[in-house]
Each structure stands twice: as C-alpha cells, then as structure tokens.
Amino acid sequence: MRIKHESSFMIGVSVSPYPSIPPGISDDSTSDDRNWSTPGCHGIWRSALLVGCSVFFLLYLTFHVRKNLKKLRNGRSYIMIAYYALLWFAALLNLAWCTLQTWECTPGKVVAWNALTLFSSAAMLCLEISLIGFLLQENYATGLEALARIFFLSGLIVGVDVLLKAIYVFGFGIPLFFDSNEPKTKWTLWLIHTFLLTVVYSYILFVHYSKWTDRLPPRPAFYKYVVVMLVINGMALFSSGLATIGASFGIWLYNLDIICYRCLYLPFLYITFLADFFQEDDLLLDNAYYSEMRDAGFFVDWDY
C-alpha cells in the first residue's frame, strides 16, 4: 500500500505545471475534471479545433503560394516579401503549438512546452506590432530603409517581451503557459501584458476619431482590424483580471480568448490586408484601394 501511495504521489508531482513549487503543493492540480487520456489538457475537441483551423489555413496558403510568389517577384516590395515570410513562419509555429497540445500535460515536456509557446506567441506578436508599423508607414512601400526601421522597432519590442517572459518562466518558475488559478503572480503578469496591448489599440482608435485622424491611413480595413484586436485584448484583459482575484470564469474566458486568437488571427490578418495585394489584376487592386478611400471620406471635398 505504501508503494502504491508513493507511486500515485509521484505521478501527481510529474504532471504539475509548477515544476519549481514544492511537491506537496501540487496534489490538488490533478484533482480537476480533465481527462488525461485525451489529446491535450482540455480534451480532444479543443485540440481538434486548433489543429483543424491551423491546417486549413496552411493548406490555403500552400494552394495560393505560386500565385503569391509571382506577385511578390513582380511587385518587388521588400516589406511585403518580409511580411509574407513572417506570416508563413508564424503559421508553421502555430501549427506545431496546436498539434503538440499533449506536451502541456506530459511529464518531462515542461521546458519544451514553455519554449514552443514562447516562440510561437512571439512570432504572432511580431506580426501584430510590425503590421501596425507597416500600415502607419504605408505598408506597400518598397524601401529597404522603411523595412529595416519597422523590423528593428518591432524586433526590439518583441525581444524585450520574450526576454521578460523567459526570465519569469525559466528563472522564477512562474507557469505562464499552463492552466491554473495559481500562482497569482502569473495572472498579474498577463494582466499587465494585455493592458499594454489594449492601450495601444485604444490610442489608435482615439487618434482616428480626433483632429489628428489625417495622420492615419485612410483605410477602413485598418480600423476594423484595430476594433477586432481591441475586443480580443479587452476580453483577455477582463479575464486576466478575474483570474487574478481567483474567479474560475476568468480562466475559462481566457482559454476561450486563446482559442479565438490561435484559430482566427492569422486568417483574419491575411484576408484583411494581404488578399488584396495578391490579386493578379492590378486594376482590381487599385479599384479596391479607391473604394476604401472613398468609403473613408477621402474624396468628400473633391468637385466632380
């Protein structure tokens, strides 16, 4: 009986998402309703949804890759080439993250899961930051100087973000990428992270509706994107705040936000900004830009 008890205790310790926490604290982490025999900590349906969305998007990119590469060669836009490559890189990392959900609950995969989540989320964050920079700097410009400036700034911000998260995860043992309502420090850090992103998108909308609106690009798609990202980050901010005070609904809402972000962000970004650029007929592309500028009221003072 003693051997059986010790064996069960060691299993409870090995699957704990808190490797740096003393073993006696981790017994409760295995008392939830999760089914450990299904893929991932959250069951087979969540894993199937994540994998299905990421695979479908990669198949879509693969189907159009020849046409898109031809357009990039003809357009000779260094920024669009770099951004398209970054989109592929983020999509592949996201597929790996969605496929390897079992690592979150597999003994011995704590470091691997932390590293995979860290770099996949960093790639998508780099897309977010660089996209805003591209749009504010006329993202279809072809200059290498603009490309270098934008990627330097976005790379610097993402690098600091990755460094801080790595210190929290590998230095202090804070389980940022595991589901639990403990420790409180984890949710406080996510609260600060989502708050900063929410402030950025809120500021862009504020400028759009202020007297400085002419400093922003006259593209309605840009503001639709900002509104959607503000809602996503606002929901993450709200859920992190609830989880900080120990509300289980906050953890559930945060997981829902992660599913929406991982499944929909890359396709939404591609359809909103890149699909028009990859149209084969440049006349259709010009008409699309003209329609967006007209809808934004850019030509309201023109005499016809």
Residue pairs with C-beta under 8 A, 6 or more apart in sequence:
9 23
9 27
11 30
12 26
12 27
12 29
12 30
13 23
13 26
14 107
14 108
15 29
15 30
15 36
15 105
15 106
15 107
16 23
16 26
16 29
16 30
17 29
17 104
17 110
17 175
17 178
17 179
17 180
18 25
18 26
18 29
18 173
18 175
18 178
18 180
18 182
18 183
19 110
19 173
20 172
20 173
21 173
21 183
29 180
34 41
34 42
34 43
34 105
35 43
36 105
38 44
38 47
39 47
39 48
39 101
39 102
40 46
40 47
40 101
40 102
40 104
40 105
41 101
41 104
41 105
41 179
42 101
42 179
42 255
46 101
46 259
47 98
47 101
47 102
49 259
49 263
50 98
50 101
50 259
50 262
50 263
51 95
51 98
51 99
53 98
53 262
53 263
53 264
53 267
54 91
54 94
54 95
54 98
54 99
54 262
54 263
55 95
57 91
57 266
57 267
57 270
58 91
58 92
58 95
60 267
61 68
61 87
61 88
61 91
61 270
64 278
67 278
67 280
68 84
68 278
71 277
71 278
71 279
71 280
72 80
72 81
72 84
75 142
75 277
76 142
77 140
77 141
77 142
78 142
78 143
78 144
78 147
79 134
79 139
79 140
79 141
79 142
79 146
79 147
79 150
80 139
80 140
80 274
80 277
82 147
82 151
83 127
83 130
83 131
83 134
83 139
83 274
84 274
86 123
86 126
86 127
86 130
87 127
87 266
87 269
87 270
87 274
89 123
90 120
90 123
90 124
90 126
90 127
90 266
91 266
93 116
93 119
93 120
93 123
94 120
94 123
94 124
94 262
94 266
96 116
96 120
97 116
97 117
97 120
97 262
98 262
100 113
100 116
102 109
103 109
103 112
103 113
103 116
104 113
104 177
104 178
104 179
106 113
111 170
113 177
113 178
114 169
114 170
114 176
114 177
117 177
118 162
118 165
118 166
118 169
118 177
119 162
122 158
122 161
122 162
124 261
124 265
124 266
125 158
125 161
126 154
126 155
126 158
127 266
127 269
128 197
128 229
129 153
129 154
129 157
129 158
130 150
130 151
130 154
131 139
131 225
131 269
131 273
132 200
132 204
133 150
133 153
133 154
134 150
135 217
135 219
135 222
135 273
136 216
136 217
137 146
137 149
137 150
138 217
139 273
140 277
161 193
165 176
168 174
168 176
168 189
169 175
169 176
169 177
174 183
174 185
174 186
174 189
175 183
175 186
176 186
176 189
176 190
179 251
179 255
180 186
180 251
181 187
181 243
181 246
181 248
181 251
184 244
184 246
187 240
187 243
187 244
187 250
188 244
190 236
190 240
190 243
190 254
191 237
191 240
191 241
191 244
194 233
194 236
194 237
194 240
195 237
197 229
197 233
198 230
198 233
198 234
198 237
201 226
201 229
201 230
201 233
202 230
204 216
204 226
205 223
205 226
205 227
205 230
207 213
207 215
207 216
208 216
208 223
208 226
216 222
218 292
218 293
218 296
218 297
218 298
219 289
219 292
219 293
219 296
220 292
220 295
220 296
221 272
221 273
221 292
224 272
225 268
225 269
225 272
225 273
228 268
232 257
232 260
232 261
232 265
235 253
235 256
235 257
236 254
236 257
238 250
238 253
239 250
239 251
239 253
239 254
239 257
240 250
240 254
241 250
242 249
242 250
242 253
243 250
243 251
243 254
244 250
276 285
276 288
276 289
277 285
279 285
279 288
293 299
